Amino acid sequence: MKYWIEVGPKLTAHLQGSTDARVIRYIVNCIAISSFVTEDWETKTTKHSELRPKLSIFIVETLDILQ
């Protein structure tokens, strides 16, 4: 959390002031990778299966917000 407190505002300011195609492409790629990871989440995860339902909801909601 300490990392995000420092980096989050800087990222937000950069994104709001930027139309840099590289930044947009990077964000799109991050969302694509996240989407790939969360597809078939139940079959891809093997350890700590008791956490899957809680993490699944968090990940899906985060992706919905980003998209």
Biopython code that builds the backbone (N, CA, C, O; Angstrom):
import numpy as np
from Bio.PDB.StructureBuilder import StructureBuilder

atoms = [
    (1, "MET", "N", (0.830, -1.202, 0.000)),
    (1, "MET", "CA", (0.000, 0.000, 0.000)),
    (1, "MET", "C", (0.871, 1.261, 0.000)),
    (1, "MET", "O", (0.529, 2.266, -0.625)),
    (2, "LYS", "N", (1.982, 1.190, 0.701)),
    (2, "LYS", "CA", (2.874, 2.354, 0.755)),
    (2, "LYS", "C", (3.339, 2.753, -0.647)),
    (2, "LYS", "O", (3.411, 3.936, -0.980)),
    (3, "TYR", "N", (3.652, 1.745, -1.458)),
    (3, "TYR", "CA", (4.080, 2.000, -2.835)),
    (3, "TYR", "C", (2.991, 2.732, -3.601)),
    (3, "TYR", "O", (3.265, 3.728, -4.271)),
    (4, "TRP", "N", (1.757, 2.245, -3.508)),
    (4, "TRP", "CA", (0.666, 2.839, -4.284)),
    (4, "TRP", "C", (0.345, 4.253, -3.828)),
    (4, "TRP", "O", (-0.026, 5.094, -4.647)),
    (5, "ILE", "N", (0.480, 4.526, -2.549)),
    (5, "ILE", "CA", (0.227, 5.873, -2.037)),
    (5, "ILE", "C", (1.169, 6.874, -2.698)),
    (5, "ILE", "O", (0.795, 8.015, -2.968)),
    (6, "GLU", "N", (2.382, 6.433, -2.951)),
    (6, "GLU", "CA", (3.355, 7.312, -3.604)),
    (6, "GLU", "C", (3.171, 7.347, -5.118)),
    (6, "GLU", "O", (3.246, 8.411, -5.733)),
    (7, "VAL", "N", (2.931, 6.188, -5.714)),
    (7, "VAL", "CA", (2.890, 6.086, -7.175)),
    (7, "VAL", "C", (1.524, 6.449, -7.753)),
    (7, "VAL", "O", (1.457, 7.037, -8.832)),
    (8, "GLY", "N", (0.447, 6.115, -7.069)),
    (8, "GLY", "CA", (-0.898, 6.343, -7.575)),
    (8, "GLY", "C", (-1.165, 7.769, -8.036)),
    (8, "GLY", "O", (-1.604, 7.968, -9.169)),
    (9, "PRO", "N", (-0.912, 8.771, -7.190)),
    (9, "PRO", "CA", (-1.153, 10.151, -7.626)),
    (9, "PRO", "C", (-0.295, 10.566, -8.815)),
    (9, "PRO", "O", (-0.757, 11.298, -9.691)),
    (10, "LYS", "N", (0.949, 10.102, -8.850)),
    (10, "LYS", "CA", (1.814, 10.430, -9.990)),
    (10, "LYS", "C", (1.278, 9.821, -11.282)),
    (10, "LYS", "O", (1.273, 10.470, -12.328)),
    (11, "LEU", "N", (0.830, 8.572, -11.203)),
    (11, "LEU", "CA", (0.264, 7.913, -12.378)),
    (11, "LEU", "C", (-0.995, 8.623, -12.845)),
    (11, "LEU", "O", (-1.175, 8.865, -14.038)),
    (12, "THR", "N", (-1.853, 8.951, -11.911)),
    (12, "THR", "CA", (-3.093, 9.655, -12.251)),
    (12, "THR", "C", (-2.798, 10.982, -12.933)),
    (12, "THR", "O", (-3.402, 11.297, -13.959)),
    (13, "ALA", "N", (-1.882, 11.759, -12.382)),
    (13, "ALA", "CA", (-1.529, 13.049, -12.975)),
    (13, "ALA", "C", (-0.946, 12.867, -14.369)),
    (13, "ALA", "O", (-1.254, 13.635, -15.280)),
    (14, "HIS", "N", (-0.123, 11.875, -14.532)),
    (14, "HIS", "CA", (0.484, 11.627, -15.847)),
    (14, "HIS", "C", (-0.573, 11.236, -16.874)),
    (14, "HIS", "O", (-0.564, 11.728, -18.002)),
    (15, "LEU", "N", (-1.474, 10.359, -16.481)),
    (15, "LEU", "CA", (-2.505, 9.913, -17.417)),
    (15, "LEU", "C", (-3.462, 11.038, -17.786)),
    (15, "LEU", "O", (-3.899, 11.131, -18.933)),
    (16, "GLN", "N", (-3.788, 11.887, -16.830)),
    (16, "GLN", "CA", (-4.713, 12.985, -17.121)),
    (16, "GLN", "C", (-4.084, 14.026, -18.034)),
    (16, "GLN", "O", (-4.787, 14.704, -18.782)),
    (17, "GLY", "N", (-2.779, 14.154, -17.978)),
    (17, "GLY", "CA", (-2.113, 15.159, -18.803)),
    (17, "GLY", "C", (-1.468, 14.598, -20.042)),
    (17, "GLY", "O", (-0.743, 15.315, -20.732)),
    (18, "SER", "N", (-1.704, 13.347, -20.345)),
    (18, "SER", "CA", (-0.987, 12.713, -21.438)),
    (18, "SER", "C", (-1.931, 12.169, -22.507)),
    (18, "SER", "O", (-2.973, 11.584, -22.212)),
    (19, "THR", "N", (-1.538, 12.378, -23.725)),
    (19, "THR", "CA", (-2.204, 11.699, -24.835)),
    (19, "THR", "C", (-1.171, 10.859, -25.568)),
    (19, "THR", "O", (-1.337, 10.520, -26.740)),
    (20, "ASP", "N", (-0.115, 10.535, -24.860)),
    (20, "ASP", "CA", (0.978, 9.747, -25.407)),
    (20, "ASP", "C", (0.462, 8.368, -25.814)),
    (20, "ASP", "O", (-0.059, 7.624, -24.984)),
    (21, "ALA", "N", (0.607, 8.040, -27.071)),
    (21, "ALA", "CA", (0.115, 6.755, -27.590)),
    (21, "ALA", "C", (0.788, 5.577, -26.885)),
    (21, "ALA", "O", (0.182, 4.516, -26.734)),
    (22, "ARG", "N", (2.032, 5.760, -26.457)),
    (22, "ARG", "CA", (2.727, 4.677, -25.752)),
    (22, "ARG", "C", (2.063, 4.383, -24.413)),
    (22, "ARG", "O", (1.955, 3.223, -24.017)),
    (23, "VAL", "N", (1.622, 5.412, -23.723)),
    (23, "VAL", "CA", (0.948, 5.233, -22.434)),
    (23, "VAL", "C", (-0.380, 4.515, -22.641)),
    (23, "VAL", "O", (-0.708, 3.580, -21.911)),
    (24, "ILE", "N", (-1.129, 4.949, -23.625)),
    (24, "ILE", "CA", (-2.415, 4.319, -23.909)),
    (24, "ILE", "C", (-2.210, 2.858, -24.304)),
    (24, "ILE", "O", (-2.944, 1.988, -23.834)),
    (25, "ARG", "N", (-1.235, 2.575, -25.153)),
    (25, "ARG", "CA", (-0.949, 1.206, -25.567)),
    (25, "ARG", "C", (-0.541, 0.346, -24.363)),
    (25, "ARG", "O", (-0.938, -0.814, -24.263)),
    (26, "TYR", "N", (0.242, 0.914, -23.467)),
    (26, "TYR", "CA", (0.668, 0.200, -22.267)),
    (26, "TYR", "C", (-0.540, -0.165, -21.401)),
    (26, "TYR", "O", (-0.647, -1.294, -20.923)),
    (27, "ILE", "N", (-1.438, 0.785, -21.204)),
    (27, "ILE", "CA", (-2.627, 0.532, -20.389)),
    (27, "ILE", "C", (-3.493, -0.548, -21.029)),
    (27, "ILE", "O", (-3.970, -1.453, -20.344)),
    (28, "VAL", "N", (-3.693, -0.452, -22.330)),
    (28, "VAL", "CA", (-4.485, -1.455, -23.037)),
    (28, "VAL", "C", (-3.840, -2.834, -22.900)),
    (28, "VAL", "O", (-4.536, -3.825, -22.676)),
    (29, "ASN", "N", (-2.523, -2.903, -23.034)),
    (29, "ASN", "CA", (-1.831, -4.181, -22.882)),
    (29, "ASN", "C", (-1.963, -4.727, -21.465)),
    (29, "ASN", "O", (-2.134, -5.933, -21.288)),
    (30, "CYS", "N", (-1.889, -3.875, -20.464)),
    (30, "CYS", "CA", (-2.063, -4.316, -19.073)),
    (30, "CYS", "C", (-3.462, -4.892, -18.864)),
    (30, "CYS", "O", (-3.622, -5.925, -18.216)),
    (31, "ILE", "N", (-4.459, -4.227, -19.409)),
    (31, "ILE", "CA", (-5.831, -4.735, -19.284)),
    (31, "ILE", "C", (-5.967, -6.066, -20.019)),
    (31, "ILE", "O", (-6.635, -6.979, -19.535)),
    (32, "ALA", "N", (-5.337, -6.175, -21.184)),
    (32, "ALA", "CA", (-5.399, -7.431, -21.938)),
    (32, "ALA", "C", (-4.748, -8.565, -21.163)),
    (32, "ALA", "O", (-5.298, -9.665, -21.096)),
    (33, "ILE", "N", (-3.595, -8.314, -20.583)),
    (33, "ILE", "CA", (-2.922, -9.346, -19.797)),
    (33, "ILE", "C", (-3.761, -9.722, -18.581)),
    (33, "ILE", "O", (-3.897, -10.902, -18.258)),
    (34, "SER", "N", (-4.317, -8.731, -17.914)),
    (34, "SER", "CA", (-5.172, -9.010, -16.762)),
    (34, "SER", "C", (-6.385, -9.836, -17.169)),
    (34, "SER", "O", (-6.792, -10.746, -16.447)),
    (35, "SER", "N", (-6.954, -9.526, -18.306)),
    (35, "SER", "CA", (-8.103, -10.287, -18.790)),
    (35, "SER", "C", (-7.716, -11.732, -19.062)),
    (35, "SER", "O", (-8.458, -12.651, -18.717)),
    (36, "PHE", "N", (-6.558, -11.934, -19.680)),
    (36, "PHE", "CA", (-6.090, -13.290, -19.947)),
    (36, "PHE", "C", (-5.895, -14.072, -18.651)),
    (36, "PHE", "O", (-6.282, -15.236, -18.550)),
    (37, "VAL", "N", (-5.295, -13.419, -17.671)),
    (37, "VAL", "CA", (-5.034, -14.087, -16.395)),
    (37, "VAL", "C", (-6.335, -14.483, -15.717)),
    (37, "VAL", "O", (-6.419, -15.555, -15.117)),
    (38, "THR", "N", (-7.347, -13.633, -15.804)),
    (38, "THR", "CA", (-8.587, -13.914, -15.097)),
    (38, "THR", "C", (-9.515, -14.861, -15.850)),
    (38, "THR", "O", (-10.444, -15.408, -15.257)),
    (39, "GLU", "N", (-9.282, -15.064, -17.145)),
    (39, "GLU", "CA", (-10.083, -16.051, -17.864)),
    (39, "GLU", "C", (-9.781, -17.425, -17.289)),
    (39, "GLU", "O", (-8.622, -17.772, -17.064)),
    (40, "ASP", "N", (-10.798, -18.182, -17.060)),
    (40, "ASP", "CA", (-10.635, -19.522, -16.502)),
    (40, "ASP", "C", (-9.853, -19.515, -15.187)),
    (40, "ASP", "O", (-9.073, -20.425, -14.907)),
    (41, "TRP", "N", (-10.075, -18.489, -14.404)),
    (41, "TRP", "CA", (-9.390, -18.308, -13.119)),
    (41, "TRP", "C", (-9.454, -19.572, -12.268)),
    (41, "TRP", "O", (-8.468, -19.972, -11.650)),
    (42, "GLU", "N", (-10.619, -20.187, -12.247)),
    (42, "GLU", "CA", (-10.807, -21.368, -11.402)),
    (42, "GLU", "C", (-9.885, -22.516, -11.816)),
    (42, "GLU", "O", (-9.410, -23.265, -10.962)),
    (43, "THR", "N", (-9.631, -22.659, -13.105)),
    (43, "THR", "CA", (-8.783, -23.770, -13.548)),
    (43, "THR", "C", (-7.296, -23.423, -13.523)),
    (43, "THR", "O", (-6.455, -24.321, -13.473)),
    (44, "LYS", "N", (-6.968, -22.147, -13.558)),
    (44, "LYS", "CA", (-5.566, -21.745, -13.576)),
    (44, "LYS", "C", (-4.944, -21.691, -12.182)),
    (44, "LYS", "O", (-3.726, -21.808, -12.049)),
    (45, "THR", "N", (-5.742, -21.519, -11.166)),
    (45, "THR", "CA", (-5.190, -21.411, -9.818)),
    (45, "THR", "C", (-5.240, -22.765, -9.134)),
    (45, "THR", "O", (-6.224, -23.498, -9.230)),
    (46, "THR", "N", (-4.166, -23.075, -8.449)),
    (46, "THR", "CA", (-4.114, -24.357, -7.750)),
    (46, "THR", "C", (-3.874, -24.182, -6.257)),
    (46, "THR", "O", (-4.420, -24.932, -5.448)),
    (47, "LYS", "N", (-3.073, -23.215, -5.893)),
    (47, "LYS", "CA", (-2.789, -22.988, -4.477)),
    (47, "LYS", "C", (-3.826, -22.051, -3.866)),
    (47, "LYS", "O", (-4.377, -21.188, -4.549)),
    (48, "HIS", "N", (-4.078, -22.225, -2.612)),
    (48, "HIS", "CA", (-4.970, -21.357, -1.846)),
    (48, "HIS", "C", (-6.345, -21.235, -2.498)),
    (48, "HIS", "O", (-6.882, -20.136, -2.635)),
    (49, "SER", "N", (-6.895, -22.354, -2.889)),
    (49, "SER", "CA", (-8.178, -22.359, -3.599)),
    (49, "SER", "C", (-9.310, -21.742, -2.778)),
    (49, "SER", "O", (-10.306, -21.288, -3.342)),
    (50, "GLU", "N", (-9.168, -21.724, -1.473)),
    (50, "GLU", "CA", (-10.217, -21.122, -0.644)),
    (50, "GLU", "C", (-10.330, -19.613, -0.859)),
    (50, "GLU", "O", (-11.349, -19.014, -0.516)),
    (51, "LEU", "N", (-9.300, -19.001, -1.419)),
    (51, "LEU", "CA", (-9.327, -17.559, -1.675)),
    (51, "LEU", "C", (-9.920, -17.200, -3.034)),
    (51, "LEU", "O", (-10.216, -16.033, -3.289)),
    (52, "ARG", "N", (-10.093, -18.181, -3.898)),
    (52, "ARG", "CA", (-10.571, -17.914, -5.261)),
    (52, "ARG", "C", (-11.846, -17.097, -5.328)),
    (52, "ARG", "O", (-11.884, -16.103, -6.052)),
    (53, "PRO", "N", (-12.900, -17.472, -4.600)),
    (53, "PRO", "CA", (-14.144, -16.693, -4.724)),
    (53, "PRO", "C", (-13.966, -15.214, -4.373)),
    (53, "PRO", "O", (-14.514, -14.345, -5.051)),
    (54, "LYS", "N", (-13.216, -14.934, -3.338)),
    (54, "LYS", "CA", (-13.000, -13.532, -2.928)),
    (54, "LYS", "C", (-12.144, -12.793, -3.943)),
    (54, "LYS", "O", (-12.458, -11.661, -4.312)),
    (55, "LEU", "N", (-11.076, -13.415, -4.394)),
    (55, "LEU", "CA", (-10.204, -12.761, -5.366)),
    (55, "LEU", "C", (-10.878, -12.621, -6.723)),
    (55, "LEU", "O", (-10.683, -11.618, -7.410)),
    (56, "SER", "N", (-11.651, -13.592, -7.109)),
    (56, "SER", "CA", (-12.336, -13.539, -8.399)),
    (56, "SER", "C", (-13.233, -12.311, -8.494)),
    (56, "SER", "O", (-13.224, -11.608, -9.504)),
    (57, "ILE", "N", (-13.989, -12.060, -7.466)),
    (57, "ILE", "CA", (-14.885, -10.900, -7.464)),
    (57, "ILE", "C", (-14.080, -9.611, -7.593)),
    (57, "ILE", "O", (-14.431, -8.734, -8.383)),
    (58, "PHE", "N", (-13.012, -9.496, -6.828)),
    (58, "PHE", "CA", (-12.174, -8.299, -6.852)),
    (58, "PHE", "C", (-11.567, -8.075, -8.236)),
    (58, "PHE", "O", (-11.591, -6.959, -8.755)),
    (59, "ILE", "N", (-11.031, -9.126, -8.826)),
    (59, "ILE", "CA", (-10.380, -9.008, -10.134)),
    (59, "ILE", "C", (-11.384, -8.652, -11.222)),
    (59, "ILE", "O", (-11.117, -7.774, -12.043)),
    (60, "VAL", "N", (-12.521, -9.311, -11.241)),
    (60, "VAL", "CA", (-13.534, -9.031, -12.265)),
    (60, "VAL", "C", (-14.050, -7.602, -12.138)),
    (60, "VAL", "O", (-14.200, -6.905, -13.141)),
    (61, "GLU", "N", (-14.321, -7.165, -10.917)),
    (61, "GLU", "CA", (-14.803, -5.792, -10.723)),
    (61, "GLU", "C", (-13.766, -4.777, -11.151)),
    (61, "GLU", "O", (-14.110, -3.759, -11.751)),
    (62, "THR", "N", (-12.503, -5.034, -10.853)),
    (62, "THR", "CA", (-11.436, -4.127, -11.266)),
    (62, "THR", "C", (-11.363, -4.025, -12.780)),
    (62, "THR", "O", (-11.239, -2.928, -13.324)),
    (63, "LEU", "N", (-11.438, -5.156, -13.461)),
    (63, "LEU", "CA", (-11.411, -5.130, -14.924)),
    (63, "LEU", "C", (-12.628, -4.414, -15.500)),
    (63, "LEU", "O", (-12.516, -3.686, -16.486)),
    (64, "ASP", "N", (-13.778, -4.619, -14.891)),
    (64, "ASP", "CA", (-14.985, -3.926, -15.368)),
    (64, "ASP", "C", (-14.827, -2.417, -15.255)),
    (64, "ASP", "O", (-15.235, -1.675, -16.149)),
    (65, "ILE", "N", (-14.243, -1.973, -14.171)),
    (65, "ILE", "CA", (-14.024, -0.530, -13.977)),
    (65, "ILE", "C", (-13.058, 0.012, -15.017)),
    (65, "ILE", "O", (-13.277, 1.088, -15.574)),
    (66, "LEU", "N", (-11.990, -0.730, -15.278)),
    (66, "LEU", "CA", (-10.978, -0.276, -16.233)),
    (66, "LEU", "C", (-11.498, -0.242, -17.660)),
    (66, "LEU", "O", (-11.081, 0.590, -18.466)),
    (67, "GLN", "N", (-12.405, -1.145, -17.961)),
    (67, "GLN", "CA", (-12.885, -1.202, -19.341)),
    (67, "GLN", "C", (-14.036, -0.261, -19.510)),
    (67, "GLN", "O", (-14.591, -0.154, -20.603)),
]
sb = StructureBuilder()
sb.init_structure("model")
sb.init_model(0)
sb.init_chain("A")
sb.init_seg("    ")
for serial, (resi, resn, name, xyz) in enumerate(atoms, 1):
    if name == "N":
        sb.init_residue(resn, " ", resi, " ")
    sb.init_atom(name, np.array(xyz, "f"), 0.0, 1.0, " ", f" {name:<3s}", serial, name[0])
structure = sb.get_structure()
